[in-house]
């Protein structure tokens, strides 16, 4: 029996076309919670851009691809980048004139290429951010994740310079940069399940991106969105409709969760 459902945000809960949350999807989430099924956000977003979902009743948030996990106000896991890594990566980004953003308890950027259309489009398409974020005022803050705005060829020079870091691409022009090898959506899901004394067989997950592959493979029932990539669809237990076609509600009804 499914007792917990993990949801990616962008392109899953939110439409892949305009990043809106449909009334039907919102009602489906509320119905899950009403029936006593735990609902978890699991996303590459920073925590500060997930709090809007609290009005749906969601109180478990896995942000930054698993680097920060909060249940209510309690932090049950945090993977913090070392200050040396943050400093050196920031200096290398400035040297190569690349925009990066920092996931702390809030969200900030380094201010480079702030008007580059590729950066602006990536912020809008991945995070729904339309106003330019604040510039990071101090590198002394705890940073759980850095986002690098770069395509594959541009990212390679950063990978060569920082071979110990993990680069998790979730958009053609954005990669999460993580220091700890054991940071992923599936590992974060395992931490939540352990905390709640639930098993992976009791878990269901929805996703649309490359960074959802390990999560869908891990849970008992993995659902790929119709707008998801082919690799994700191949490992999923079921491929539902696109997010913009009420894919979440369609799958929840098919498996009789609502």
C-alpha positions in Angstrom: 0.0 0.0 0.0 1.3 3.5 -0.9 1.7 5.6 2.2 4.0 8.4 0.9 4.3 10.2 -2.4 7.4 12.2 -3.6 6.8 14.9 -6.1 9.3 16.8 -8.3 8.2 20.4 -8.8 9.0 22.0 -12.1 7.5 20.0 -15.0 5.7 17.7 -12.6 3.5 19.5 -10.1 3.9 22.7 -12.1 3.1 22.7 -15.8 6.0 22.3 -18.2 4.5 25.1 -20.4 4.0 28.0 -18.0 5.1 26.7 -14.5 1.6 27.1 -13.1 -0.1 24.9 -10.5 -3.5 23.8 -11.8 -6.5 23.7 -9.5 -6.9 20.0 -10.2 -3.3 19.2 -9.2 -3.7 21.3 -6.0 -6.9 19.5 -5.1 -5.2 16.1 -5.7 -2.4 17.0 -3.3 -4.9 18.1 -0.6 -6.9 14.9 -1.1 -3.8 12.8 -0.6 -3.1 14.6 2.6 -6.7 14.4 3.7 -6.5 10.6 3.3 -3.4 10.4 5.5 -0.8 9.9 2.7 2.4 11.8 3.3 3.4 14.2 0.5 7.0 15.2 -0.1 8.5 17.9 -2.4 11.8 16.7 -3.9 13.4 19.2 -6.1 16.5 20.9 -7.4 15.1 24.2 -6.2 16.5 26.1 -3.2 14.4 25.8 -0.1 13.3 29.4 -0.2 11.5 28.8 -3.5 9.5 25.8 -2.1 7.7 27.5 0.7 4.9 28.6 -1.6 3.6 25.0 -1.5 3.0 25.0 2.3 -0.5 26.3 1.7 -1.3 22.9 0.1 -0.4 21.3 3.5 3.0 20.0 2.4 5.5 20.1 5.3 8.3 17.8 4.0 10.7 19.5 1.6 13.7 18.0 0.0 15.5 20.8 -1.8 18.8 21.3 -3.7 18.5 17.7 -5.1 18.7 16.3 -1.6 21.3 18.6 0.0 18.8 20.0 2.5 15.8 18.1 4.0 13.3 19.8 6.3 10.2 18.4 8.0 8.4 21.4 9.2 11.0 23.6 10.8 13.3 20.7 11.7 16.3 20.0 9.5 16.9 16.3 9.3 19.7 16.5 6.8 22.0 19.2 5.5 25.1 18.8 3.2 27.1 22.0 3.3 29.7 23.0 0.8 33.1 23.8 2.4 33.9 27.5 2.5 37.1 26.8 0.5 35.1 25.1 -2.3 32.6 28.0 -2.4 35.4 30.6 -2.5 37.5 28.8 -5.1 34.4 28.0 -7.3 33.3 31.6 -7.1 36.7 32.9 -8.1 36.9 30.5 -11.1 33.4 31.5 -12.2 34.4 35.2 -12.0 37.6 34.5 -13.9 35.6 32.8 -16.7 32.7 35.3 -16.5 30.0 32.7 -15.6 26.9 33.3 -13.6 26.3 31.1 -10.6 23.7 31.1 -7.9 23.9 30.0 -4.2 21.4 28.0 -2.3 21.5 29.0 1.3 18.3 29.4 3.4 17.6 32.0 0.7 18.7 32.4 -2.9 21.3 34.7 -4.4 23.6 35.0 -7.5 27.1 36.3 -8.1 25.9 39.1 -10.4 27.8 38.0 -13.5 25.9 37.8 -16.8 22.9 38.9 -14.9 21.3 40.2 -18.2 22.3 37.2 -20.3 19.2 35.9 -22.0 20.3 32.3 -21.4 20.6 32.9 -17.6 17.3 34.8 -17.5 15.5 32.0 -19.4 17.0 29.3 -17.2 15.9 31.1 -14.0 12.4 31.5 -15.4 12.2 28.0 -16.8 13.6 26.1 -13.8 12.6 28.2 -10.8 9.8 30.5 -12.0 12.1 33.5 -11.2 11.3 36.5 -13.2 12.9 39.2 -11.1 16.7 39.3 -10.9 17.8 37.6 -7.6 19.8 39.5 -5.1 23.6 39.4 -5.3 25.3 37.2 -2.7 26.6 39.6 -0.1 28.9 37.2 1.8 30.6 33.9 1.0 30.7 33.2 4.8 27.1 31.9 4.7 26.3 28.2 4.7 25.9 27.1 1.1 24.2 23.7 0.4 24.4 23.9 -3.3 25.7 26.1 -6.2 24.0 26.3 -9.6 26.3 26.8 -12.6 24.7 28.5 -15.6 26.6 26.9 -18.5 26.0 24.5 -21.4 27.8 21.1 -21.6 31.0 22.4 -23.3 31.3 25.3 -20.9 30.7 23.1 -17.9 33.6 20.8 -18.9 36.2 23.4 -17.9 34.6 23.6 -14.4 34.5 19.7 -14.2 38.2 19.6 -15.1 39.1 22.3 -12.5 36.9 20.7 -9.8 37.0 16.9 -10.4 35.8 16.0 -6.8 32.5 18.0 -7.3 29.3 16.5 -8.7 27.6 18.3 -11.5 23.9 17.3 -11.8 22.3 18.8 -14.9 18.6 19.5 -14.7 18.3 22.1 -17.5 20.2 22.6 -20.8 21.9 25.6 -19.2 21.9 24.8 -15.5 23.7 22.2 -13.3 23.5 21.7 -9.5 27.1 21.6 -8.1 27.4 19.4 -5.0 30.4 18.5 -2.9 29.2 15.4 -1.0 29.1 12.2 -3.1 26.1 11.0 -1.2 23.6 13.7 -2.3 20.8 12.6 -4.6 17.0 12.6 -4.6 17.0 8.8 -3.9 19.3 9.1 -0.9 17.2 12.0 0.4 14.0 9.9 -0.1 15.7 7.1 1.9 16.5 9.5 4.7 12.9 10.6 4.9 11.5 7.1 4.8 13.9 6.1 7.6 12.8 9.1 9.7 9.1 8.3 9.2 9.6 4.5 9.6 8.3 3.7 6.1 9.6 1.4 3.4 10.5 2.1 -0.2 7.8 -0.3 -1.3 5.3 2.0 0.4 6.6 5.0 -1.6 5.5 6.5 -5.0 7.3 9.2 -6.9 6.6 11.5 -9.8 9.3 13.2 -11.9 10.2 14.5 -15.4 13.9 15.2 -15.4 17.3 13.4 -15.5 17.7 14.2 -11.9 14.6 12.1 -11.1 15.9 8.8 -12.6 17.5 7.5 -9.4 14.4 8.5 -7.4 11.9 6.7 -9.6 14.1 3.6 -9.7 14.3 3.6 -5.9 10.7 3.8 -4.9 8.1 1.1 -5.1 6.1 2.9 -7.8 7.9 5.4 -10.2 5.8 7.6 -12.4 7.3 9.5 -15.3 5.5 12.6 -16.7 4.6 12.5 -20.3 6.8 15.6 -20.8 9.8 13.7 -19.3 12.9 12.5 -21.0 13.2 9.1 -22.7 15.7 7.7 -20.2 13.3 8.5 -17.3 10.4 6.9 -19.1 12.4 3.7 -19.7 12.9 3.1 -16.0 9.5 4.2 -14.8 6.8 1.8 -13.8 4.2 4.0 -15.5 4.2 7.0 -17.9 1.4 9.4 -17.2 0.1 12.4 -19.2 2.1 15.7 -19.4 2.0 18.0 -16.4 0.0 20.5 -18.4 -2.6 17.7 -19.1 -3.2 16.9 -15.4 -0.7 14.0 -15.4 -0.4 14.0 -11.7 -4.2 13.7 -11.1 -4.5 11.1 -13.9 -1.9 8.7 -12.3 -3.2 9.2 -8.8 -6.6 8.2 -10.0 -5.3 5.3 -12.0 -3.6 3.8 -9.0 -6.6 4.6 -6.8 -4.8 6.9 -4.4 -7.6 9.5 -4.8 
